[in-house]
Amino acid sequence: MPLPDVCSTNAPLWLRCFVDEVLQGIHCKVSSAPVGCHFKFERDMDLWEVTLFAGKSQVLGGPHDGMTVPTGLELDISRIVLSFEGTPGISWQSEKYSDDDELGNHVSIDGFCQGNHLHLRILHDAPEWAGLSQRIHASTGRIEDLW
């Protein structure tokens, strides 16, 4: 399933710029996995929902064949909140609430950007539906991007 991309033409320019700005405060410490993005507009609430997550990388070949490499995200919250107008609300969900909780551990930031209300979530783990983002070939070190 292809991932919705904030660089796609169906995302408004202000949203693409917002996500680019937020990404300045997200650092992958362990791997070079890409950051995935899912967004949607909830018309009945006049709210944009934006979810960011580091992709999953899998090792191919060698003694760690099939292993998923952790991403080790580091968030500079003070940098991320500068992407919002005013002072946004910030919360942290430390655990999954239930088996069907697709978000799991995540930081939520609720605020405004260019007059648009948005709810940003930065997930600890990529959602299952996102699949692998890349494969790391152990024998050559080549990284194969899947999305």
TORLOZA-326604 format. One line per field, with one value per residue (C-alpha): residue in three letters; x negated, y, z negated; residue number from 1. Coordinates in nm, 4 decimals. Each point is the difference from the previous one (the first is absolute). Layout:
BEGIN
residuo <- c(ALA,...)
x <- c(X,...)
y <- c(Y,...)
z <- c(Z,...)
num <- c(NUM,...)
This chain:
BEGIN
residuo <- c(MET,PRO,LEU,PRO,ASP,VAL,CYS,SER,THR,ASN,ALA,PRO,LEU,TRP,LEU,ARG,CYS,PHE,VAL,ASP,GLU,VAL,LEU,GLN,GLY,ILE,HIS,CYS,LYS,VAL,SER,SER,ALA,PRO,VAL,GLY,CYS,HIS,PHE,LYS,PHE,GLU,ARG,ASP,MET,ASP,LEU,TRP,GLU,VAL,THR,LEU,PHE,ALA,GLY,LYS,SER,GLN,VAL,LEU,GLY,GLY,PRO,HIS,ASP,GLY,MET,THR,VAL,PRO,THR,GLY,LEU,GLU,LEU,ASP,ILE,SER,ARG,ILE,VAL,LEU,SER,PHE,GLU,GLY,THR,PRO,GLY,ILE,SER,TRP,GLN,SER,GLU,LYS,TYR,SER,ASP,ASP,ASP,GLU,LEU,GLY,ASN,HIS,VAL,SER,ILE,ASP,GLY,PHE,CYS,GLN,GLY,ASN,HIS,LEU,HIS,LEU,ARG,ILE,LEU,HIS,ASP,ALA,PRO,GLU,TRP,ALA,GLY,LEU,SER,GLN,ARG,ILE,HIS,ALA,SER,THR,GLY,ARG,ILE,GLU,ASP,LEU,TRP)
x <- c(0.0000,-0.1595,-0.0339,0.1648,-0.2804,-0.0023,-0.1869,0.2893,0.2152,0.3089,-0.1523,0.0338,-0.3238,0.0307,0.0206,-0.3070,-0.1922,0.1232,-0.1182,-0.3365,-0.0386,0.0962,-0.2507,-0.2805,0.0675,0.0107,-0.3240,-0.0472,-0.2922,-0.0583,0.1035,0.0588,0.3624,0.2253,0.2743,0.3486,0.2964,0.3727,0.2424,0.3712,0.2444,0.2931,0.2649,0.2499,-0.2628,-0.1811,-0.3198,-0.3062,-0.1451,-0.3677,-0.1873,-0.3773,-0.2060,-0.3394,0.0154,-0.1007,-0.3283,-0.0743,-0.3390,-0.0358,-0.2715,-0.2725,0.0424,0.2785,0.2062,0.3640,-0.0680,0.1827,-0.2374,0.1266,0.0111,-0.0867,0.2004,-0.1015,0.2471,-0.1023,0.3383,-0.1090,-0.0886,0.3179,0.2356,-0.1495,0.1887,0.3276,0.1637,-0.0005,-0.0412,0.1413,0.1275,-0.2425,0.0649,-0.1751,0.1649,-0.2494,0.1748,0.2590,0.3490,0.1284,-0.0845,0.1686,-0.1870,-0.1939,-0.1848,-0.1602,-0.2708,0.0011,-0.0295,0.3075,-0.0143,0.3211,-0.0096,0.0294,-0.2057,0.0965,0.3446,0.0548,0.0721,-0.2133,-0.0800,-0.3543,-0.0959,-0.3562,0.0019,-0.2615,0.0602,0.1237,0.3563,0.0311,0.1708,-0.3131,-0.2091,-0.3756,-0.1488,-0.3376,-0.2202,-0.3642,-0.2055,-0.2553,-0.2476,-0.0328,0.1380,0.2351,0.3232,0.3061,0.2785,0.3495,0.1895)
y <- c(0.0000,0.3311,0.2527,0.3386,0.2492,0.3599,0.0908,-0.1227,0.2459,-0.0764,0.1572,0.3759,0.1950,0.1271,-0.3623,-0.1077,0.2967,-0.0788,-0.3625,0.1059,0.2355,-0.2706,-0.2413,0.2377,-0.1147,-0.3762,-0.1966,-0.3715,-0.0968,-0.3616,-0.0524,0.2102,-0.1073,0.2515,0.1768,-0.0954,0.2317,-0.0577,0.2899,0.0608,0.2825,-0.0611,0.2324,-0.0425,0.1215,0.2414,-0.1791,-0.1292,-0.3222,-0.0528,-0.3133,-0.0361,-0.3122,-0.1458,-0.2860,-0.3551,-0.1302,-0.3697,-0.1702,-0.2407,-0.2648,-0.0592,-0.1121,0.2539,-0.0950,0.1015,0.2170,0.3333,0.2836,0.2429,0.3624,0.1767,0.3191,0.3087,0.2884,0.3577,0.1069,0.3603,0.0153,-0.1782,0.2343,0.2975,-0.1318,0.0932,0.3381,0.0835,-0.2687,-0.3389,-0.2700,-0.2892,-0.3491,-0.3376,-0.3410,-0.2437,-0.3286,-0.1492,0.0361,-0.3179,-0.2594,0.2102,0.3210,0.0615,0.3019,-0.1573,0.2062,0.3511,0.3712,0.2093,0.3708,0.1921,0.3533,0.2292,0.0728,0.2830,0.0053,-0.3732,-0.2198,-0.3113,-0.2978,-0.1298,-0.3454,-0.1294,-0.3753,-0.2121,-0.2844,0.0019,-0.1305,-0.3572,0.1137,0.1964,-0.3165,0.0188,0.3276,-0.1421,-0.3053,0.0012,-0.2521,-0.1409,-0.1200,0.3361,0.2561,0.1186,0.1548,-0.0759,0.2524,-0.1495,0.3245)
z <- c(0.0000,0.1009,-0.2781,0.0236,0.0426,-0.1196,0.3161,0.2142,0.1867,-0.2107,-0.3117,-0.0310,0.0216,-0.3579,-0.1236,0.1990,-0.1421,-0.3521,0.0197,0.1466,-0.2960,-0.2534,0.1541,-0.1018,-0.3583,0.0700,0.0128,0.0660,-0.2224,0.1037,0.3605,0.3076,0.0355,0.1723,-0.1927,0.1123,-0.0095,-0.0016,0.0030,0.0328,-0.0455,-0.2349,0.1468,-0.2834,-0.2514,0.2352,-0.1035,0.1832,-0.1419,0.0807,-0.1081,0.0389,-0.0633,0.0833,0.2458,-0.0826,0.1429,0.0444,0.0385,0.2926,-0.0202,-0.2538,-0.3617,-0.0621,0.3049,-0.0433,-0.3055,-0.0192,-0.0858,-0.2665,0.1073,-0.3232,0.0536,-0.1898,-0.0145,-0.0645,-0.1368,-0.0507,0.3723,0.1142,-0.1879,0.1865,0.3054,-0.1706,-0.0599,-0.3701,-0.2639,0.1040,-0.2345,-0.0427,-0.1354,-0.0118,0.0230,-0.1505,0.0839,0.2324,-0.1472,0.1624,0.2644,0.2675,-0.0938,0.3245,-0.1384,-0.3068,-0.1681,0.1421,-0.0608,0.0887,0.0710,0.0546,0.1376,0.2979,0.3102,0.2327,-0.1586,0.0538,-0.3028,0.0011,-0.2143,0.0502,-0.1203,0.0070,-0.0487,-0.1732,0.2484,0.3572,0.0371,0.1251,0.3228,0.0954,0.0456,0.0485,0.1198,0.1013,0.0160,-0.0996,0.1988,-0.2461,0.2622,0.1775,-0.2452,0.2759,-0.1229,0.2092,-0.0555,0.0234,-0.0609)
num <- c(1,2,3,4,5,6,7,8,9,10,11,12,13,14,15,16,17,18,19,20,21,22,23,24,25,26,27,28,29,30,31,32,33,34,35,36,37,38,39,40,41,42,43,44,45,46,47,48,49,50,51,52,53,54,55,56,57,58,59,60,61,62,63,64,65,66,67,68,69,70,71,72,73,74,75,76,77,78,79,80,81,82,83,84,85,86,87,88,89,90,91,92,93,94,95,96,97,98,99,100,101,102,103,104,105,106,107,108,109,110,111,112,113,114,115,116,117,118,119,120,121,122,123,124,125,126,127,128,129,130,131,132,133,134,135,136,137,138,139,140,141,142,143,144,145,146,147)
